[in-house]
Amino acid sequence: MLLVPCPHCGPRNASDLSYKGESHARPDPNSATAEEWRSYLYMEDNPAGWLRETWYCRSGCRRFFVLERDTATNEFRNPPVPGAKLGGKA
């Protein structure tokens, strides 16, 4: 069982969440080429090591959030604390 630290609900079983994939910057829609969009939508690095990932809490707060996880050990880096300020905002 993988416990994923939801920043809003606290640790949740991974079966309560939806993994949405690698988290990377979206291209500028006004200047991106077709190749840049194709890469953004379909290409993933899939490294063995630290990766920024997007998750969705489907049975709790129903929010998206980003975490860093070591894909080899399933360890989370700097897991969020529920109720703490996120990104300098309350």
Backbone bond lengths (Angstrom), bond angles and torsions (degrees), N, CA, C in turn:
res aa  C-N    CA-C-N  psi(-1)  N-CA   C-N-CA  omega(-1)  CA-C   N-CA-C  phi
1 M - - - 1.437 - - 1.534 108.56 -
2 L 1.313 115.48 133.46 1.459 122.10 178.54 1.526 108.59 -104.55
3 L 1.338 117.08 119.34 1.457 121.76 175.24 1.523 108.71 -92.16
4 V 1.325 115.77 116.84 1.461 122.06 -178.33 1.527 108.18 -101.09
5 P 1.337 118.63 126.59 1.464 121.00 -177.56 1.530 112.66 -80.02
6 C 1.332 116.75 93.15 1.468 120.96 175.58 1.528 107.96 -69.45
7 P 1.334 118.75 129.56 1.462 120.55 -177.85 1.525 113.16 -69.63
8 H 1.329 117.88 -11.67 1.456 121.53 -177.25 1.526 112.21 -108.43
9 C 1.336 117.87 -35.71 1.469 122.46 -175.40 1.518 113.58 -106.20
10 G 1.331 117.53 -16.18 1.456 120.92 -173.86 1.523 110.40 94.39
11 P 1.324 118.18 -170.99 1.464 120.97 -178.24 1.523 111.81 -60.76
12 R 1.336 115.63 131.04 1.466 122.07 -179.90 1.522 108.60 -130.33
13 N 1.312 115.94 149.04 1.451 120.86 173.15 1.531 107.77 -64.27
14 A 1.315 117.18 140.04 1.469 120.93 -178.17 1.524 111.76 -58.55
15 S 1.332 118.07 -24.46 1.467 120.20 178.86 1.530 111.55 -70.92
16 D 1.344 118.06 -15.44 1.467 122.33 175.74 1.520 112.08 -85.23
17 L 1.335 116.93 -6.75 1.459 122.26 -175.88 1.520 110.36 -120.51
18 S 1.315 115.71 166.45 1.460 121.86 173.17 1.516 108.03 -118.09
19 Y 1.331 116.01 126.24 1.461 121.38 176.34 1.513 107.48 -80.78
20 K 1.325 116.87 125.46 1.467 121.14 -176.77 1.518 113.38 -106.93
21 G 1.328 118.29 0.36 1.452 121.27 174.59 1.514 114.19 104.28
22 E 1.324 113.57 -172.25 1.462 120.89 -179.81 1.520 110.61 -62.49
23 S 1.312 115.39 144.50 1.452 120.96 177.70 1.523 108.65 -103.18
24 H 1.320 116.41 115.77 1.459 120.40 177.92 1.518 109.03 -143.15
25 A 1.303 116.02 161.79 1.462 121.98 -174.14 1.520 111.96 -65.04
26 R 1.312 115.27 137.13 1.455 121.66 177.77 1.528 109.22 -79.30
27 P 1.346 117.78 138.25 1.469 119.68 178.64 1.529 111.57 -66.15
28 D 1.316 116.04 154.95 1.460 121.34 176.55 1.532 108.81 -67.66
29 P 1.327 118.78 118.26 1.469 120.51 -177.61 1.523 113.88 -63.09
30 N 1.326 117.59 -20.63 1.459 120.06 -178.41 1.524 112.96 -83.85
31 S 1.336 117.41 -20.77 1.461 118.31 -175.25 1.533 114.10 -129.21
32 A 1.330 118.89 -3.97 1.469 121.01 -176.53 1.522 111.62 -72.44
33 T 1.316 114.80 141.98 1.460 120.61 176.46 1.530 109.22 -85.21
34 A 1.310 115.82 168.99 1.463 120.57 177.45 1.527 110.53 -61.50
35 E 1.314 117.44 -37.21 1.467 121.37 178.83 1.530 111.32 -64.61
36 E 1.343 116.81 -40.23 1.471 120.32 177.94 1.527 111.06 -64.65
37 W 1.333 117.82 -40.29 1.458 120.84 177.59 1.531 110.85 -66.76
38 R 1.295 117.05 -42.50 1.467 121.51 179.13 1.531 110.09 -60.04
39 S 1.317 116.83 -44.33 1.453 121.41 178.75 1.525 110.98 -63.90
40 Y 1.330 116.99 -43.39 1.467 121.67 179.75 1.532 111.15 -62.06
41 L 1.316 117.11 -43.11 1.455 121.24 -174.82 1.527 114.61 -79.23
42 Y 1.334 118.11 -33.99 1.455 119.31 -169.06 1.529 116.66 -119.61
43 M 1.315 118.10 -18.29 1.461 119.44 -176.05 1.525 110.98 -97.78
44 E 1.332 116.51 134.71 1.457 121.95 176.61 1.521 108.48 -130.80
45 D 1.345 116.10 149.67 1.458 120.43 -178.68 1.525 112.12 -77.75
46 N 1.345 117.62 -41.65 1.458 123.78 -179.72 1.533 112.72 52.49
47 P 1.337 117.97 53.98 1.464 120.08 -179.04 1.528 111.78 -80.99
48 A 1.314 115.88 160.16 1.465 121.27 169.42 1.513 105.40 -94.36
49 G 1.317 117.01 97.65 1.454 122.30 -176.65 1.513 109.89 154.58
50 W 1.320 116.59 -156.93 1.459 121.43 -176.08 1.519 111.95 -71.38
51 L 1.346 114.68 134.42 1.455 121.39 -177.74 1.520 109.22 -145.66
52 R 1.339 116.62 135.81 1.473 120.60 172.97 1.522 107.72 -82.16
53 E 1.337 115.82 126.71 1.465 121.13 -175.67 1.525 110.62 -126.24
54 T 1.324 115.46 150.66 1.453 121.98 174.58 1.527 108.33 -103.44
55 W 1.333 115.79 132.93 1.464 122.95 178.69 1.525 108.69 -126.12
56 Y 1.343 116.03 157.29 1.461 121.94 175.52 1.519 108.14 -127.89
57 C 1.335 117.10 125.76 1.468 122.69 179.87 1.529 107.39 -86.79
58 R 1.331 116.62 97.70 1.464 119.89 -172.98 1.519 114.36 -86.98
59 S 1.339 118.79 -17.71 1.465 119.09 -178.27 1.519 112.91 -112.42
60 G 1.315 117.35 0.80 1.465 120.67 -179.81 1.516 110.70 -120.19
61 C 1.329 116.04 -103.84 1.469 122.11 -173.69 1.531 113.67 -78.75
62 R 1.339 117.71 -13.90 1.470 122.81 -178.48 1.530 112.39 57.44
63 R 1.342 115.10 47.54 1.459 121.60 179.13 1.519 110.72 -126.45
64 F 1.329 115.64 154.38 1.456 122.18 172.37 1.516 108.29 -88.82
65 F 1.336 117.34 148.11 1.453 121.92 175.08 1.521 109.36 -154.51
66 V 1.335 115.91 160.59 1.463 122.64 -177.84 1.524 108.81 -115.69
67 L 1.338 115.87 134.92 1.459 122.97 177.68 1.513 109.53 -132.06
68 E 1.336 115.87 158.86 1.463 121.10 171.24 1.523 107.73 -104.28
69 R 1.348 115.94 126.32 1.459 121.39 -178.37 1.513 109.88 -132.23
70 D 1.328 115.95 139.76 1.464 121.22 173.28 1.522 106.04 -82.42
71 T 1.321 117.17 113.18 1.460 121.05 -175.33 1.520 112.96 -69.55
72 A 1.332 117.73 -16.57 1.464 120.61 178.46 1.528 112.12 -84.40
73 T 1.344 117.28 -33.33 1.468 120.68 -175.50 1.529 113.71 -116.48
74 N 1.329 118.49 -8.77 1.471 124.41 -175.30 1.525 112.84 62.62
75 E 1.323 117.40 24.72 1.456 122.32 175.88 1.527 108.59 -85.17
76 F 1.340 116.71 139.48 1.456 121.37 178.22 1.524 109.59 -99.40
77 R 1.330 116.85 134.79 1.465 123.08 179.74 1.521 108.37 -92.79
78 N 1.347 116.15 130.75 1.471 122.17 179.07 1.525 112.01 47.50
79 P 1.343 118.13 57.52 1.452 119.29 -178.56 1.522 110.80 -61.31
80 P 1.326 117.87 142.34 1.456 121.11 -178.14 1.526 111.85 -70.60
81 V 1.314 116.07 153.49 1.455 122.25 176.70 1.529 107.33 -103.85
82 P 1.341 119.12 122.96 1.466 119.93 -179.58 1.520 111.25 -57.32
83 G 1.321 115.71 136.56 1.465 121.66 178.97 1.516 114.06 86.74
84 A 1.342 117.93 -10.84 1.462 120.63 178.31 1.524 109.25 -77.33
85 K 1.315 115.49 159.88 1.457 119.64 177.86 1.510 109.37 -69.11
86 L 1.330 116.67 132.99 1.459 122.37 179.55 1.518 109.38 -106.90
87 G 1.294 116.72 123.78 1.461 120.63 176.50 1.517 113.66 62.43
88 G 1.339 117.63 27.10 1.451 120.51 178.19 1.516 113.94 81.87
89 K 1.347 117.67 5.74 1.472 121.49 179.94 1.514 108.62 -115.60
90 A 1.321 115.69 152.66 1.466 120.18 179.77 1.497 111.42 -76.92
